[in-house]
Amino acid sequence: MPGNGVPVAIKVPRDKNWYYTTGTSISTPYLSTAVLITISAYNMGYHSKSGQHRDPNVDKLYELLMGASSQNGIWDQYLGYGYVDLLELYHDAYQKGYADTPVPVTQPSPPPTNPCRICEVLP
């Protein structure tokens, strides 16, 4: 069952050990974190090229999450799609955001109002 045996830090007074929990309830915060990492990394990649921010659409989020799964996007009856490799997800999302940035179209500079620069300095 997905989510079984996921290491989770449980705060117990005077105890700093990691404890294991079972069930799918741990999958929700893990997947939420994965989505947040995806959106953040995608935005960073997009921003680094364009100077603007843009969130990935739902289809792109799904594609990136499936691409970073341990099962390579293939469903397994015991493991589901597997776990999401968060480091791989970050790198993939950053690269996708960078690649999705449109190339800015540069507008030609308007011609000078007075093409004769010498005329401007002469009395």
C-alpha positions as CSV (number, residue, x, y, z in Angstrom):
1,M,0.0,0.0,0.0
2,P,1.5,3.4,-0.9
3,G,2.6,5.4,2.1
4,N,3.5,2.4,4.3
5,G,6.7,2.6,6.2
6,V,7.5,6.2,5.2
7,P,9.9,7.7,7.8
8,V,8.3,10.6,9.6
9,A,9.7,12.8,12.4
10,I,7.3,12.6,15.3
11,K,8.0,15.1,18.1
12,V,8.0,13.3,21.4
13,P,9.3,15.2,24.4
14,R,13.0,14.4,25.1
15,D,13.1,12.1,22.1
16,K,14.7,13.0,18.7
17,N,14.3,9.6,17.0
18,W,12.6,9.0,13.7
19,Y,9.5,6.9,13.9
20,Y,7.8,5.0,11.1
21,T,4.1,5.4,10.4
22,T,1.8,3.4,8.1
23,G,-1.1,4.3,5.9
24,T,-1.8,6.7,3.1
25,S,-2.3,9.8,5.3
26,I,1.4,10.6,5.1
27,S,1.1,10.6,1.3
28,T,-0.9,13.8,1.3
29,P,1.7,16.1,2.9
30,Y,4.4,14.4,0.9
31,L,2.6,15.0,-2.4
32,S,1.7,18.5,-1.4
33,T,5.3,19.2,-0.7
34,A,6.2,17.7,-4.1
35,V,3.7,19.9,-5.9
36,L,5.1,23.0,-4.0
37,I,8.6,22.1,-5.0
38,T,7.5,21.6,-8.6
39,I,5.8,25.0,-8.8
40,S,8.7,26.8,-7.1
41,A,11.4,25.2,-9.3
42,Y,9.4,25.8,-12.5
43,N,9.0,29.4,-11.5
44,M,12.7,29.8,-10.8
45,G,13.6,28.3,-14.1
46,Y,11.1,30.5,-16.0
47,H,12.2,33.6,-14.0
48,S,15.9,33.1,-14.6
49,K,15.4,33.5,-18.4
50,S,12.4,35.9,-18.6
51,G,12.5,37.9,-15.4
52,Q,8.8,37.0,-14.9
53,H,6.9,34.3,-13.0
54,R,4.6,31.7,-14.4
55,D,3.0,28.7,-12.7
56,P,3.0,25.4,-14.6
57,N,-0.5,24.2,-15.7
58,V,-2.0,21.0,-14.2
59,D,-1.0,18.9,-17.1
60,K,2.6,20.0,-16.8
61,L,2.5,19.3,-13.0
62,Y,1.2,15.8,-13.6
63,E,3.9,15.2,-16.3
64,L,6.7,16.3,-14.0
65,L,5.4,14.3,-11.0
66,M,5.0,11.2,-13.1
67,G,8.5,11.7,-14.7
68,A,10.1,11.8,-11.2
69,S,8.3,8.8,-9.8
70,S,10.3,5.7,-8.9
71,Q,8.1,3.6,-11.2
72,N,8.7,5.9,-14.2
73,G,5.0,6.6,-14.4
74,I,4.0,3.0,-14.6
75,W,1.2,1.8,-12.2
76,D,2.0,-1.1,-9.9
77,Q,-0.8,-2.8,-7.9
78,Y,1.5,-2.9,-4.8
79,L,3.5,0.3,-5.1
80,G,1.2,2.5,-7.1
81,Y,3.3,5.0,-9.0
82,G,6.0,4.7,-6.4
83,Y,7.7,7.5,-4.5
84,V,8.6,10.9,-6.0
85,D,12.3,11.6,-6.1
86,L,12.2,15.2,-4.9
87,L,15.7,16.1,-6.1
88,E,15.0,14.8,-9.6
89,L,11.7,16.6,-9.6
90,Y,13.3,19.9,-8.6
91,H,15.8,19.6,-11.5
92,D,13.3,18.5,-14.0
93,A,10.8,21.3,-13.1
94,Y,13.6,24.0,-13.2
95,Q,14.7,22.8,-16.6
96,K,11.1,22.7,-17.9
97,G,10.4,26.2,-16.6
98,Y,13.6,27.4,-18.3
99,A,12.8,25.6,-21.6
100,D,9.2,26.9,-21.6
101,T,10.2,30.5,-21.4
102,P,9.4,32.2,-24.7
103,V,12.3,33.9,-26.5
104,P,11.7,37.6,-26.1
105,V,11.0,39.3,-29.4
106,T,13.2,42.3,-29.6
107,Q,11.7,45.4,-31.3
108,P,14.0,47.3,-33.6
109,S,15.0,50.6,-32.2
110,P,13.2,53.6,-33.8
111,P,15.4,55.6,-36.1
112,P,16.9,58.7,-34.6
113,T,14.8,61.9,-35.1
114,N,17.9,63.7,-36.4
115,P,20.2,61.3,-38.2
116,C,23.0,63.8,-38.4
117,R,24.8,63.7,-35.0
118,I,27.2,66.5,-36.1
119,C,24.2,68.9,-36.6
120,E,23.3,68.4,-32.9
121,V,26.7,69.7,-31.6
122,L,27.2,72.6,-34.0
123,P,25.9,76.0,-33.1
